[in-house]
Amino acid sequence: MKTLYLVRHGKSDWDQMDSNDLERPLKKRGIDNSVEMADRMKEDGQIPDVLICSPAVRAFETAKLFSEGLGLRSDQFKVNERLYLPDFSTILKVILYLDNAHQSAMLVGHEPSLSTCINYIINDPIEKVVTGSVTRLEFDTNDWRDVSPSNFHRGLHRSRHDWDGFPLK
């Protein structure tokens, strides 16, 4: 079984418009939501083996908050340039080429690539993934290269609007 957590970065600070998109930080709400979601995951025992994030400041800050909240070691935290506003094939390649030593992985990234990826895998599409949300996808496989809609087992989508989440089919 492989488990993939897809996290959209927390709410960013649009007041920082003098910064370029890559440098936009989190708002206080984004920080608070990220801490709350990480706490909820830890309470549920959902701790990924590795966390990989976009280099964008808002994604990196979100990832650091999750990493700290989940108690991950520094060697479990990685930045991947390809997760900054990737197209569908790029995010899929990042997933398919994860190290099979990891049973679970968390990717912290952006819209619209996250909802595109999620909706490729599940049968009942979800709308746009809101900031600070976490989607857990479980697959009946032991090889990341085999992750596909055909071996999707079950999933759960949580957001700041619905802490308990709703199941994905």
N, C-alpha and C positions, 0 to 999 in steps of 0.2 A: 504494500500500500504506500503510495506517495501522496503527500499533502502539500498543497500550494496555497499560500496566503497572499492575496493581492490587496495592497493597501494604497489608497489614494492619499497623497500628502494632506496634511491638515490645512485649514483655512489660511490663505496667505494674506499678507498685508499689502493691499492695493494702494495704500497711502505712500508707499515707497516707489512711486512711479519714476523717480529720478534714477532708479536702478534699472538695469536691463532684466529681462525675464529670468535669466539664469540666477540672478542674485536676489530675487524677491524673497524675503523672510516670512516666517509664520506670524500671524496675529496672535494675541493672547488666547483667543478662542481656539485657534488651531493647536496651540501648545496644550491647553486644557483638555481638548478632545483626544489628542494623541496619548496623553498620560492616562486618561480614563479608559481608552480602548486597550492599551497595553495592560493596565491593571485587570481588566475584565478577562483578557486572554490568559494572563497568568493564573487568575483564580480558577479558570476552566482547565488549566494544565496544557494549554495550547502554546507550546514554546517551540519555535522553528529551530532547526539545526543550523541554518545560515540565514542571514538577512542581507539582501542586495538592494541598493537604492540608486536612483538617478543622482547625478551630480548637482542638480539644481538645489539651491540653498533650502528652499521650503521642503523638498523631499529629504534632503540630508538631515535637516533638523528633526523632521518627523521620525526618520529612521533611528536617529540617536536616542530620541525619547522612548521609542519602542525597545530598542536594544537595552537601554538602562532599566526600563520597567520590567522587562522579561529576564533580566540578569544574564544577558549574553556576554560572552568573552569577546575581546577585541578581534581575535582571529575568526570570529563568526560574523563579523561586520565587513561588508565590501561595498565599494562604489563601482558602478558599471556605466560608463559613458553612453552606452547604447540604450539605456533606459530613459534618457532625456528625450521626451516627445517622440517615441519610436512609432514606426508604422507597425501594422499587425505582424508581418513576417519577422520583423526584428524582435519583437517581444516574444513571439513563439520560439524563435531560435534560442533566446536566452533561457527559456524554460527547458527546451528539449536538450540543451547541452549542460544542464546542471550536473554536478558531480553525483553519481549514484551512491556515494557513501552517505549522502544526505537523504534521509527519509522525508524530511519536510523542509520547505524553503519559503521565505517571505520576500516578495518584491515590492518595493515602495516606488510608486511612479505617478503617472499623470493620466488625465483624460485627453482624448477619447480612447487611447490605446487600452486602458484597463477594461472599460465596458465592452469594447470590441472583442477582446480576448475572452472575457467571461461569457459573452453571448455566443461566441463560437462554440464553447464547450457545453453549455446547458441547453435544454430543450425549450424552456419558457423564458424568453429574453427579459432582462431587467432594463429599467431606464438608466439614464446617465448615473454613473457612480458619483455620489456626493463626496465632498472633501471629508477626510477623517474616517472614511468607511473601511471595513475589512471584509473581504470575501474569502471564505475557506472552501477549497475544492479538493475532494478526495478522489483518488484514482485507483482502480484495481490493477495495479502493475507495480513491478519492482524496478522498472527502468524508466527514467525520465524521458528517454527518446520515444517511448511508447505512449506517452500522455496524449490522449485524444478524446473527442466526444464519445467514442465507442466504449471506452473503459472508465468514463466518469461514473463514480459511485454515488456520491451525494455532496451537498454543499450547504453553506449557510452564509447569508449576507447580513452584516451588521453595520449600522450607521449611527450618527449622533441623534437621528430622529427615531431610531428603533434599536435600543440597546440589546434587546433579546434576539433581534434578527428574525429573518424568515428563511425557511428552507428553500433550496434551489433544486430544481428537477432537470 
